[in-house]
Amino acid sequence: MIELYFWPMACSLASRIALMEAGIDARYHMVHLWTKKVLEDDGDFRDVAPKGAVPVLVLENGERLTESAAVLQYIADLKPELGLAPAPGHPDRYRLQEWLSFIGTEIHKGFLFPTFWYKDDASLVKPRARIGQTLSVPSAHLADREFLVGNRFTVADAHLAWALLLLRAAGIDVAQWPPLAAYLGRIQTRPQVKAAIGTEMQLWKSIAA
């Protein structure tokens, strides 16, 4: 069985969404990202993943895959008939990679991570200044379409939906970009997306309590 190492509401949420959308059973291991401990057995997470970051997908042959873009692509390709990623050779395959890269670098690492974890740090002036410019790109793209790639839900949508959820938690009102707010509302109505978010929100609340 595939296994996913995650931290509630971290970027690994996108991988949970992808697994659930694909109907793939998985074993989930919660990791504390600050202590680097696997909560179920107090094991050292760095023994699993030297990078010390989620997501980590353990494949059925025991190999481990890291980095959201790679993990999401792999999950999608396990069930190609579902269209969670365009088929190899299709032009939209590269559009999927384009969006996964953009979300991971320009949104997640570009300003979402520092804004969420270091809200009051003076060093955030530059990242915050980039927010409007960066989010205007997917906002314009989604102004006249339902999904990021093609005409169906893909793992890129799982990734962007997670990022937009975290923007809210970081104190950034997504309503400033109406196409993004409408898009997030649509994606959250998907049963598996709703269930994945609900599961991780409950876990997050239990940790924060």
C-alpha distance (Angstrom), angle and dihedral (degrees) to the residues before:
residue distance angle dihedral
M1 . . .
I2 3.78 . .
E3 3.81 115.5 .
L4 3.80 129.8 -153.8
Y5 3.80 125.2 -159.2
F6 3.80 109.1 -154.4
W7 3.79 147.1 159.6
P8 3.83 116.1 -140.5
M9 3.81 113.2 -92.2
A10 3.81 92.6 -2.5
C11 3.80 119.9 124.5
S12 3.80 88.0 -80.7
L13 3.81 85.9 77.6
A14 3.81 87.0 79.3
S15 3.81 89.1 58.4
R16 3.81 91.3 50.2
I17 3.80 89.3 50.8
A18 3.81 90.5 50.0
L19 3.81 92.7 49.3
M20 3.79 91.7 49.1
E21 3.81 93.7 45.2
A22 3.81 88.1 51.2
G23 3.80 91.8 48.6
I24 3.81 91.1 -124.3
D25 3.79 117.2 154.6
A26 3.78 112.1 -134.3
R27 3.76 140.4 171.6
Y28 3.79 112.5 -122.0
H29 3.80 124.9 -148.8
M30 3.80 118.1 -167.7
V31 3.78 115.8 -141.8
H32 3.80 128.8 -165.4
L33 3.77 103.4 -133.5
W34 3.81 95.6 -157.3
T35 3.80 99.6 47.0
K36 3.83 92.5 32.4
K37 3.80 89.6 -134.9
V38 3.80 127.9 141.6
L39 3.78 100.1 -129.3
E40 3.81 99.2 -146.0
D41 3.82 95.0 61.3
D42 3.83 105.3 6.7
G43 3.79 88.4 -114.9
D44 3.78 122.3 159.5
F45 3.79 108.2 -96.7
R46 3.79 90.2 -155.3
D47 3.79 88.1 68.0
V48 3.80 86.1 62.2
A49 3.80 97.2 38.6
P50 3.81 121.0 11.8
K51 3.81 88.6 -160.8
G52 3.80 88.6 65.3
A53 3.79 92.3 -142.1
V54 3.78 136.7 113.4
P55 2.94 144.5 -90.7
V56 3.77 103.1 58.5
L57 3.78 116.1 168.4
V58 3.80 116.2 -161.9
L59 3.79 108.5 -154.7
E60 3.79 124.0 -143.5
N61 3.82 90.3 -101.7
G62 3.81 90.2 55.0
E63 3.79 97.0 -106.0
R64 3.80 116.7 134.4
L65 3.77 127.4 -133.3
T66 3.80 124.3 -164.8
E67 3.83 138.6 -177.1
S68 3.80 119.3 64.0
A69 3.81 96.8 -112.2
A70 3.80 92.5 54.6
V71 3.81 94.9 41.4
L72 3.79 93.1 48.9
Q73 3.81 92.4 47.5
Y74 3.80 90.6 49.9
I75 3.80 93.6 50.1
A76 3.80 91.3 48.6
D77 3.80 91.7 50.9
L78 3.81 91.8 53.9
K79 3.80 88.2 70.5
P80 3.83 105.1 28.8
E81 3.80 91.9 165.0
L82 3.82 89.9 68.3
G83 3.80 94.2 61.2
L84 3.81 95.6 -131.9
A85 3.80 84.0 143.6
P86 3.81 127.4 20.9
A87 3.80 114.8 -104.2
P88 3.83 119.4 -89.8
G89 3.78 109.4 -85.7
H90 3.80 94.4 24.6
P91 3.83 112.8 122.4
D92 3.80 90.4 -127.3
R93 3.81 88.9 62.1
Y94 3.78 87.4 75.2
R95 3.80 92.1 44.7
L96 3.80 87.4 56.9
Q97 3.80 90.2 53.6
E98 3.78 89.6 46.1
W99 3.81 92.0 56.5
L100 3.81 95.6 41.3
S101 3.80 88.9 53.0
F102 3.80 93.6 45.6
I103 3.80 93.6 50.0
G104 3.79 92.8 45.7
T105 3.79 97.5 47.2
E106 3.80 109.6 23.6
I107 3.81 99.0 35.1
H108 3.81 107.6 23.0
K109 3.79 101.9 35.9
G110 3.79 95.8 18.8
F111 3.79 97.0 64.5
L112 3.80 114.2 -33.5
F113 3.80 96.3 76.8
P114 3.82 96.9 46.7
T115 3.81 93.4 40.0
F116 3.80 93.6 51.4
W117 3.80 98.0 45.1
Y118 3.81 101.3 32.3
K119 3.78 103.1 34.9
D120 3.80 96.8 156.4
D121 3.79 99.1 38.0
A122 3.81 114.8 122.3
S123 3.81 88.8 -140.2
L124 3.80 88.7 72.3
V125 3.81 93.9 76.8
K126 3.80 93.2 94.7
P127 3.84 96.9 41.5
R128 3.81 91.0 49.0
A129 3.79 90.8 49.7
R130 3.80 89.2 58.2
I131 3.78 95.8 52.8
G132 3.79 97.9 86.8
Q133 3.78 94.4 45.0
T134 3.80 93.2 47.3
L135 3.79 97.5 45.5
S136 3.78 92.0 46.6
V137 3.83 87.3 71.6
P138 3.84 98.7 63.0
S139 3.81 89.3 33.2
A140 3.80 92.2 59.4
H141 3.79 91.2 42.3
L142 3.81 92.3 53.3
A143 3.78 95.9 43.9
D144 3.80 91.5 96.5
R145 3.79 104.6 18.9
E146 3.78 137.6 65.2
F147 3.80 100.9 -139.4
L148 3.80 137.3 27.0
V149 3.81 96.6 -115.7
G150 3.78 125.8 33.8
N151 3.77 118.1 -39.6
R152 3.80 101.1 -52.0
F153 3.80 142.1 63.3
T154 3.81 114.0 -83.1
V155 3.78 135.5 174.5
A156 3.82 87.4 -93.0
D157 3.80 87.3 67.8
A158 3.80 90.3 51.5
H159 3.80 88.7 53.5
L160 3.81 96.3 46.8
A161 3.81 93.3 44.4
W162 3.81 89.4 56.2
A163 3.81 91.5 48.9
L164 3.80 92.7 50.7
L165 3.80 91.3 49.4
L166 3.79 90.2 53.9
L167 3.80 91.3 48.9
R168 3.79 87.8 63.5
A169 3.79 90.9 50.2
A170 3.80 89.1 49.8
G171 3.80 90.1 56.8
I172 3.80 97.5 -102.5
D173 3.80 114.1 133.0
V174 3.80 108.4 -136.0
A175 3.81 88.3 -162.9
Q176 3.82 86.3 81.3
W177 3.81 84.5 77.5
P178 3.84 105.1 46.6
P179 3.84 95.4 -169.0
L180 3.82 89.7 54.5
A181 3.80 93.0 46.7
A182 3.81 90.8 50.0
Y183 3.80 91.1 45.7
L184 3.81 93.3 51.0
G185 3.79 90.0 49.0
R186 3.81 90.7 53.3
I187 3.79 94.9 46.6
Q188 3.80 92.3 49.0
T189 3.81 90.9 57.7
R190 3.81 90.7 65.3
P191 3.83 105.9 106.3
Q192 3.80 96.5 -132.0
V193 3.81 93.3 44.6
K194 3.79 90.4 49.7
A195 3.81 91.5 48.1
A196 3.82 93.6 48.2
I197 3.80 92.8 49.6
G198 3.80 91.3 45.4
T199 3.80 91.8 52.4
E200 3.78 94.0 50.4
M201 3.79 94.2 42.9
Q202 3.82 89.2 55.8
L203 3.80 90.5 49.7
W204 3.80 91.0 47.6
K205 3.81 91.4 50.9
S206 3.79 91.3 49.6
I207 3.81 90.4 53.9
A208 3.80 94.4 44.8
A209 3.83 93.2 47.9
